[in-house]
Amino acid sequence: MADQIRWGILGTGRIAGKFAEGLAALPDAQLLAVGSRSAESAEQFGSRYRIPRRYSSYEALAADPDVQIIYVATPHVFHRDNSILCLRHGKAVLCEKPFAINAAEAEAMIAEAAKRRLFLMEAMWTHFFPAMAKLRELVKDGSIGDVRLVRADFCFRAAFDPRSRLFDPGLGGGALLDVGVYTVAFARMVLDRDPIKIVSAAHIGESGVDEESAFILQYSGGAIASLCCGVRVSTPHEAFVYGTDGWIRVPHLFWQPDRIILCRDGMEKEFPFPRLGNGYSFEAREAGNCMRAGKLESDIMPWSKTLSIMRSLDMIRAQWNLVYPTER
């Protein structure tokens, strides 16, 4: 594996642009190619981010012999097929969250990567921030005692638009897969095990997607996670980890943290961290390091963790009788 990792980006939406900006902060990453469903979009995106190879189809991007890994940045419902396309062309894949629409799709993606001995990772960028590494360290070394409660919220106010991806059930719209996944992933990261029970409630809007929801996850040993997400109301966007001897607060925009705060014995200590690029650089760096080491999966975001998160999301949705058109 050469020192510099050669990347392609599949999709040209907002998140694809953010990732392109993140790659620019890595001297050992080269953004070589972009693939879109139209030549015009590929040309515009390629020009904006100075990408030399611009393809008017995803198949052409996947077939480029010089691209080593592809970042899949399409809407949720296309993640499985787009990722498998890339894997079948011998490309490693970093797939945007949520990894898939459901756990069955995620299993198919992982099986393909395992069969072909190719690296595959969910782009859960939160987990790769140094602040989250410090949080995991503090939890593991017992700095706050036995963790008993985790809280996280991710709700934002969006104007209702049935034409928007966010409100389109055909594209996996709604709050749960778009932003609720961050709260479930945070709880899974902190507690490091699957829940044994989930209780949830949601408001399903007029377009048929979840607009607000709350869920409680119970774990072996008695720990509980209290989580909520929404697209029609705003919340503080914070996360907390409460232990028997203290707590940790991840301030506003907890999913892209530059600092965490430890509170113990009535005293607060802040741990600040510099940001690499725009934050998307951290997950790209992890993917590159894993590929150089010959790994098929990341120790920070292994396949088992992705599957655990997807299964929890499936269980939550089942309680609402919410089925996406692509699942019927």
C-alpha positions in Angstrom: 0.0 0.0 0.0 1.5 3.3 -1.1 1.9 6.0 1.5 -0.7 8.2 -0.1 -4.3 6.9 -0.2 -6.1 7.6 -3.5 -9.8 8.4 -2.9 -12.9 8.6 -4.9 -16.2 10.2 -3.8 -19.5 8.7 -4.9 -22.2 11.4 -4.9 -22.0 15.2 -5.1 -24.3 16.5 -2.4 -23.6 18.6 0.7 -22.0 15.8 2.7 -19.8 14.9 -0.2 -18.5 18.4 -0.3 -17.8 18.4 3.5 -15.8 15.2 3.1 -13.9 16.6 0.2 -12.9 19.6 2.4 -11.9 17.2 5.1 -9.6 15.2 2.8 -7.8 18.4 1.8 -6.4 18.6 5.3 -4.6 15.2 5.0 -1.3 15.3 3.2 -1.4 11.5 2.8 -4.7 11.5 1.0 -5.3 12.3 -2.7 -8.9 13.0 -3.9 -8.5 11.5 -7.3 -12.0 11.0 -8.7 -15.7 11.8 -8.2 -18.7 10.0 -9.6 -22.2 11.4 -10.2 -25.3 10.4 -12.0 -24.8 13.3 -14.4 -21.7 14.7 -16.2 -22.7 18.3 -15.3 -22.8 17.6 -11.6 -19.5 15.7 -11.7 -17.9 18.5 -13.6 -19.2 21.2 -11.2 -18.1 19.2 -8.1 -14.8 18.3 -9.6 -14.1 21.9 -10.5 -15.0 23.1 -7.0 -12.7 20.7 -5.2 -10.0 20.4 -7.9 -10.7 16.7 -8.6 -8.9 15.6 -11.7 -11.2 12.7 -12.7 -14.9 13.3 -13.1 -17.3 10.5 -14.0 -20.9 10.7 -15.1 -21.8 7.4 -13.5 -21.1 5.5 -10.3 -20.0 2.5 -12.3 -17.3 4.4 -14.1 -15.9 5.7 -10.8 -16.0 2.2 -9.2 -14.1 0.9 -12.3 -11.2 3.4 -12.1 -8.2 1.2 -11.5 -6.2 3.9 -9.6 -8.9 4.6 -7.0 -8.2 2.6 -3.8 -11.2 3.6 -1.6 -14.5 5.3 -2.2 -16.5 7.4 0.1 -20.3 6.7 -0.4 -22.2 9.9 0.1 -25.6 9.2 -1.4 -29.0 9.1 0.4 -29.6 6.3 2.9 -31.6 4.0 0.7 -28.7 3.7 -1.9 -25.9 2.9 0.6 -26.2 -0.8 0.2 -26.2 -1.0 -3.5 -23.6 1.8 -4.0 -21.2 0.2 -1.5 -21.6 -3.3 -2.9 -21.0 -1.9 -6.4 -17.7 -0.4 -5.2 -16.7 -3.6 -3.3 -17.3 -5.7 -6.4 -14.9 -3.5 -8.3 -12.3 -4.2 -5.7 -12.5 -0.9 -3.9 -12.5 -0.3 -0.1 -15.5 1.7 1.1 -16.2 4.3 3.7 -20.0 4.6 3.8 -21.8 7.6 5.2 -24.1 7.0 8.2 -26.6 5.5 8.6 -24.7 2.6 7.2 -27.9 1.2 5.6 -31.6 1.3 5.9 -31.7 -1.7 8.2 -29.5 -4.4 9.7 -30.2 -6.9 6.9 -28.8 -4.5 4.3 -25.8 -3.8 6.6 -25.2 -7.6 6.9 -25.1 -7.9 3.1 -22.6 -5.1 2.8 -20.3 -6.6 5.4 -20.6 -10.1 3.9 -19.5 -8.7 0.6 -16.5 -6.9 2.1 -15.5 -10.0 4.1 -15.8 -12.3 1.0 -13.6 -9.9 -1.0 -11.1 -9.1 1.8 -11.7 -5.4 1.5 -11.8 -2.6 4.0 -15.3 -1.3 4.9 -16.3 1.2 7.6 -19.3 3.3 8.6 -18.5 7.0 8.4 -19.7 7.7 12.0 -17.3 10.7 12.2 -18.2 11.4 15.8 -16.3 8.4 17.1 -13.0 9.5 15.6 -12.7 12.9 17.3 -9.9 13.1 19.9 -12.5 14.4 22.4 -14.4 11.1 22.0 -11.2 9.1 22.4 -10.7 10.9 25.7 -14.2 10.3 26.8 -13.8 6.5 26.1 -10.5 6.6 28.1 -12.2 8.4 31.1 -15.0 5.9 31.1 -12.7 2.9 30.8 -10.3 4.0 33.6 -13.2 4.5 36.0 -12.9 8.3 36.3 -16.6 8.6 36.9 -17.2 5.3 38.5 -19.8 2.8 37.2 -21.7 4.4 34.3 -25.4 4.3 35.1 -27.1 6.8 32.7 -26.4 8.2 29.2 -28.4 11.1 27.8 -28.2 12.6 24.3 -30.4 14.8 22.1 -30.2 15.7 18.4 -33.3 17.6 17.3 -33.4 20.5 14.8 -36.1 22.6 13.3 -36.7 22.1 9.6 -39.6 23.6 7.6 -41.9 20.9 6.3 -41.3 20.1 2.6 -42.7 16.8 1.3 -40.2 17.1 -1.7 -37.2 17.2 0.6 -35.2 14.1 1.3 -35.7 14.6 5.0 -39.5 14.1 4.7 -39.5 11.5 2.0 -40.1 7.9 3.2 -38.9 6.6 -0.1 -35.4 8.0 0.7 -35.4 6.8 4.3 -36.5 10.3 5.6 -37.3 11.2 9.1 -35.2 12.0 12.2 -34.2 8.5 13.3 -31.8 7.5 10.5 -30.7 11.1 9.8 -29.8 12.2 13.3 -31.2 9.7 15.9 -28.4 7.4 14.7 -25.9 9.7 16.4 -27.6 9.3 19.8 -27.9 5.5 19.5 -24.3 5.3 18.4 -23.1 7.5 21.3 -24.9 5.2 23.8 -23.4 2.1 22.1 -19.9 3.6 22.2 -20.1 4.5 25.9 -21.8 1.4 27.2 -20.0 -1.0 24.8 -22.8 -3.5 24.6 -26.2 -4.2 23.1 -29.4 -3.0 24.9 -31.6 -5.8 26.4 -34.7 -3.7 26.2 -35.9 -0.7 24.2 -39.0 1.4 24.8 -39.8 4.3 22.4 -42.5 6.6 21.1 -42.7 8.8 18.0 -44.8 11.3 16.1 -45.2 10.3 12.5 -45.9 13.3 10.3 -48.2 13.7 7.4 -45.5 12.5 4.9 -45.1 9.3 6.8 -41.8 9.8 8.5 -40.8 10.2 12.1 -40.7 13.9 13.0 -39.9 13.6 16.7 -39.2 10.6 18.9 -37.7 9.5 22.2 -36.4 6.2 23.3 -35.0 4.5 26.4 -32.5 1.7 26.1 -31.9 -0.6 29.1 -28.6 -2.5 29.4 -27.4 -5.5 31.4 -26.2 -4.3 34.8 -28.9 -1.7 35.1 -27.5 1.1 32.9 -30.0 3.2 30.9 -29.7 5.5 27.9 -32.3 8.3 27.4 -32.2 9.6 23.9 -34.3 11.8 21.6 -34.2 13.1 18.0 -36.4 15.3 15.8 -36.6 17.4 12.7 -39.4 19.8 13.7 -38.1 21.1 17.0 -34.6 22.3 18.3 -32.8 21.0 21.4 -29.5 21.9 23.0 -27.5 19.1 21.1 -25.6 17.9 24.2 -24.7 14.5 25.6 -24.0 13.4 29.1 -22.5 10.3 30.7 -23.4 9.9 34.4 -21.4 7.6 36.6 -21.5 6.7 40.3 -18.5 9.0 41.0 -19.1 11.9 38.5 -20.2 12.8 35.0 -18.9 13.8 31.6 -20.6 16.5 29.5 -20.2 16.8 25.8 -21.3 20.3 25.0 -23.4 21.7 22.1 -22.9 19.8 18.8 -21.9 16.7 20.7 -21.5 14.7 17.5 -18.5 16.9 16.5 -16.9 17.7 19.8 -13.8 19.8 20.3 -14.0 19.5 24.1 -15.5 17.5 26.9 -16.0 18.4 30.6 -15.4 16.1 33.5 -17.2 16.8 36.8 -16.1 15.0 39.9 -16.2 15.9 43.6 -17.9 19.2 42.7 -15.0 20.3 40.4 -15.1 20.6 36.7 -12.1 20.0 34.3 -12.3 20.8 30.6 -10.4 18.8 28.0 -10.0 20.8 24.8 -8.7 19.4 21.5 -7.7 20.9 18.2 -9.7 20.1 15.2 -8.1 18.6 12.1 -9.5 20.2 9.0 -13.3 20.4 9.3 -13.6 17.2 11.5 -14.3 14.8 8.6 -10.5 14.5 8.3 -10.4 12.2 11.4 -12.5 9.4 9.9 -10.6 9.6 6.6 -7.3 9.4 8.5 -8.6 6.3 10.3 -9.6 4.7 7.1 -6.3 5.3 5.5 -4.4 4.0 8.5 -6.5 0.8 8.5 -5.8 0.3 4.9 -2.0 0.7 5.3 -2.2 -1.8 8.1 -4.1 -4.3 6.0 -7.2 -4.2 8.2 -10.6 -5.0 6.9 -12.3 -3.1 9.7 -11.6 -0.3 12.2 -11.0 -1.1 15.9 -12.9 2.1 16.7 -15.9 1.4 14.4 -15.8 -2.3 13.8 -18.5 -4.1 11.8 -20.0 -5.5 15.0 -20.7 -2.0 16.4 -22.3 -0.9 13.1 -24.6 -4.0 13.2 -25.5 -3.4 16.8 -26.5 0.2 16.0 -28.5 -0.9 13.0 -30.3 -3.6 15.0 -31.3 -1.0 17.7 -32.6 1.3 15.0 -34.6 -1.6 13.6 -36.1 -2.4 17.0 -37.0 1.2 17.6 -38.7 1.6 14.2 -40.6 -1.7 14.6 -42.3 -0.2 17.7 -43.7 2.6 15.5 -44.7 0.2 12.6 -42.6 2.4 10.4 -41.6 0.5 7.2 -39.8 2.3 4.3 -41.1 1.6 0.8 -37.8 -0.1 -0.2 -38.4 -2.7 2.6 -41.8 -3.8 1.3 
